[in-house]
Amino acid sequence: MDKMRFESPDMTAQNIDRIAALFPNCITEMLDEEHSTPEKKVYKRAVNFELLKQMLSPDVVDGDEAYEFTWVGKKAAIVEAKASSVPKNGGSINEYKVIIPRSGNPGGSILGKPKMSEPNTCSSNTYVVAIPPQGKMTVDQAENLIIYLKTKFVRYLIATKTSTQDMPPKAYEFVPIQDFDEVWNDQALYIKYSLTEKEIAVIEETIPAME
């Protein structure tokens, strides 16, 4: 027998969406205790209310506070964390970076979706930050790095280092650095590292495509 379908709108999620549209830097991630299990941690979006209060303050915050206002053209106000308050990679705050969710997907795409982190931004420890040895990237190089991370070749190397959902920096130890002035795809990487047909077949059959 067909039944009526009763649903309640998720007002919390809708409110977070509205805040994210106005103040994207105030959105963070936290552990979803309701849906997490000992075997699998699930994260959900949340609002950093302390940061939001800073955003809504009419005054520039200084002194012992960790944030200050900075204005860029006609863009909305953003809150920029002082480098001294960032415990790791503070020198990269003003550079383009690529961040990858630390919570991966071992049975599927391996990696969470990597994305660009623009200058004057930083991330929490729920992300792994990809920074090239020279410490600086252009926006094009960052985009090429994202394409590289999504290749089956790279994700296969990562899969050999971890079998859990947690993808810490050590999971990337086998991933070689490239010239990110170039766009790298699997075929180019197979040729560069002289992979055999058998090795290529293992990668192609094991690792699914990633959008």
C-alpha positions as CSV (number, residue, x, y, z in Angstrom):
1,M,0.0,0.0,0.0
2,D,1.3,3.4,-0.9
3,K,1.6,5.8,2.0
4,M,1.6,9.5,2.4
5,R,5.0,11.0,2.6
6,F,5.7,13.3,5.5
7,E,8.8,15.5,5.5
8,S,10.0,18.3,7.7
9,P,12.2,21.0,6.1
10,D,15.7,21.2,7.6
11,M,15.5,24.8,8.8
12,T,19.0,24.5,10.3
13,A,20.5,23.6,7.0
14,Q,18.6,26.3,5.2
15,N,19.8,28.9,7.7
16,I,23.4,27.7,7.3
17,D,23.0,28.1,3.5
18,R,21.9,31.7,4.0
19,I,24.8,32.5,6.3
20,A,27.2,30.7,3.9
21,A,26.0,32.9,1.0
22,L,26.7,36.1,3.0
23,F,29.7,35.1,5.1
24,P,31.4,32.0,3.6
25,N,34.4,32.3,5.9
26,C,32.1,31.7,8.9
27,I,31.3,28.2,7.8
28,T,33.3,25.3,9.2
29,E,32.9,21.6,9.7
30,M,32.3,19.5,12.9
31,L,31.8,15.9,13.7
32,D,28.2,14.7,13.2
33,E,27.9,12.5,16.3
34,E,24.4,11.4,15.3
35,H,25.5,9.8,12.0
36,S,29.1,8.9,12.9
37,T,30.1,5.4,13.9
38,P,33.3,4.0,15.4
39,E,34.2,2.8,11.9
40,K,33.2,5.8,10.0
41,K,33.3,9.5,11.0
42,V,30.8,11.8,9.3
43,Y,31.2,15.6,9.3
44,K,28.6,18.3,8.9
45,R,28.7,22.0,8.2
46,A,28.4,24.4,11.1
47,V,28.6,28.1,11.8
48,N,31.6,29.6,13.6
49,F,29.6,32.0,15.8
50,E,32.7,33.8,17.2
51,L,33.9,34.6,13.7
52,L,30.4,35.6,12.7
53,K,30.2,38.1,15.6
54,Q,33.5,39.6,14.4
55,M,32.0,39.9,11.0
56,L,28.9,41.7,12.3
57,S,30.8,44.1,14.6
58,P,30.7,47.7,13.4
59,D,34.2,48.3,14.8
60,V,37.6,47.0,13.8
61,V,38.7,44.5,16.4
62,D,42.3,44.8,17.6
63,G,44.3,44.1,20.7
64,D,44.1,40.5,22.0
65,E,41.4,39.5,19.5
66,A,42.4,36.9,16.9
67,Y,40.7,38.6,13.9
68,E,40.6,42.0,12.2
69,F,38.5,43.5,9.4
70,T,39.9,43.9,5.9
71,W,38.1,45.4,3.0
72,V,38.6,44.6,-0.7
73,G,36.9,46.7,-3.3
74,K,33.2,46.1,-3.4
75,K,33.3,42.6,-2.0
76,A,31.7,41.8,1.3
77,A,33.8,42.2,4.4
78,I,35.9,39.2,5.2
79,V,37.6,38.3,8.4
80,E,41.3,37.6,8.0
81,A,43.0,35.4,10.6
82,K,46.3,36.9,11.8
83,A,49.2,34.7,10.8
84,S,50.4,34.4,14.4
85,S,47.1,32.8,15.4
86,V,47.5,30.0,12.8
87,P,49.5,27.1,14.3
88,K,50.7,25.6,11.1
89,N,51.5,26.9,7.6
90,G,50.8,30.4,8.6
91,G,53.2,31.6,5.9
92,S,50.8,30.3,3.3
93,I,47.8,32.3,4.4
94,N,48.3,34.8,1.6
95,E,48.9,32.3,-1.1
96,Y,46.7,30.0,-3.3
97,K,46.4,26.6,-1.7
98,V,44.5,23.3,-2.4
99,I,42.7,21.7,0.5
100,I,41.5,18.1,0.6
101,P,39.0,16.7,3.2
102,R,40.8,14.6,5.6
103,S,37.8,12.2,5.7
104,G,38.2,10.1,2.5
105,N,36.3,7.4,0.8
106,P,38.5,4.2,0.8
107,G,35.8,2.1,-1.0
108,G,35.2,4.6,-3.8
109,S,36.9,7.7,-5.0
110,I,39.6,7.4,-2.2
111,L,39.8,11.2,-1.8
112,G,37.2,13.7,-0.8
113,K,36.8,16.5,-3.4
114,P,39.8,18.8,-3.4
115,K,39.2,22.5,-3.7
116,M,41.0,25.8,-4.0
117,S,41.7,27.9,-0.9
118,E,42.3,31.5,-2.0
119,P,44.7,34.0,-0.4
120,N,43.7,35.4,3.0
121,T,42.1,32.1,4.0
122,C,43.0,29.1,6.1
123,S,41.4,25.8,7.1
124,S,40.8,23.6,10.1
125,N,42.4,20.2,10.7
126,T,39.5,18.5,9.0
127,Y,41.4,19.3,5.8
128,V,44.8,18.4,4.4
129,V,46.5,21.4,2.8
130,A,48.5,20.8,-0.4
131,I,51.4,23.3,-0.7
132,P,54.2,22.9,-3.4
133,P,57.8,23.0,-2.3
134,Q,58.3,26.6,-3.5
135,G,55.4,27.6,-1.3
136,K,53.6,29.7,-3.9
137,M,51.1,28.9,-6.6
138,T,49.2,30.9,-9.2
139,V,45.5,30.3,-9.6
140,D,46.2,28.3,-12.7
141,Q,48.8,26.1,-11.0
142,A,46.3,25.5,-8.1
143,E,43.7,24.4,-10.6
144,N,46.2,22.1,-12.3
145,L,47.1,20.6,-8.9
146,I,43.4,19.8,-8.3
147,I,43.2,18.0,-11.7
148,Y,46.4,16.1,-10.8
149,L,45.0,15.0,-7.4
150,K,41.9,13.6,-9.1
151,T,43.8,11.3,-11.5
152,K,43.5,7.6,-10.9
153,F,47.3,7.4,-10.8
154,V,47.6,9.7,-7.7
155,R,44.6,8.2,-5.9
156,Y,46.0,4.7,-6.4
157,L,49.3,5.8,-4.8
158,I,47.3,7.2,-1.9
159,A,45.2,4.1,-1.5
160,T,48.4,2.0,-1.0
161,K,49.2,4.1,2.1
162,T,45.9,3.9,3.9
163,S,42.9,1.6,4.2
164,T,40.8,3.8,6.5
165,Q,38.6,6.8,6.0
166,D,41.3,9.0,7.7
167,M,43.6,10.6,5.0
168,P,46.4,12.3,7.0
169,P,49.4,14.0,5.3
170,K,51.3,10.7,5.4
171,A,48.8,9.2,3.1
172,Y,50.3,11.3,0.3
173,E,53.9,10.2,0.8
174,F,54.1,8.3,-2.5
175,V,52.6,11.2,-4.5
176,P,55.4,12.8,-6.7
177,I,55.6,16.5,-7.3
178,Q,55.0,17.8,-10.8
179,D,55.4,20.9,-12.8
180,F,52.0,22.5,-12.3
181,D,52.4,24.9,-15.2
182,E,51.2,21.8,-17.1
183,V,48.0,19.9,-16.9
184,W,48.5,16.3,-15.9
185,N,46.2,13.4,-16.8
186,D,46.5,9.7,-16.3
187,Q,47.9,9.0,-19.8
188,A,50.7,11.5,-19.4
189,L,51.6,10.1,-16.0
190,Y,51.6,6.5,-17.2
191,I,54.0,7.5,-20.0
192,K,56.2,9.6,-17.6
193,Y,56.6,6.8,-15.2
194,S,56.9,4.0,-17.8
195,L,54.0,1.9,-16.4
196,T,53.4,-1.4,-18.0
197,E,50.1,-2.4,-19.5
198,K,49.5,-4.7,-16.5
199,E,50.2,-1.9,-14.0
200,I,47.9,0.4,-15.9
201,A,45.2,-2.2,-16.0
202,V,45.4,-2.6,-12.2
203,I,45.0,1.1,-11.6
204,E,42.2,1.5,-14.2
205,E,40.2,-1.5,-12.7
206,T,40.8,-0.5,-9.1
207,I,40.2,3.3,-9.0
208,P,36.9,4.8,-10.3
209,A,36.8,8.1,-12.2
210,M,36.4,11.2,-10.1
211,E,34.5,14.3,-11.2
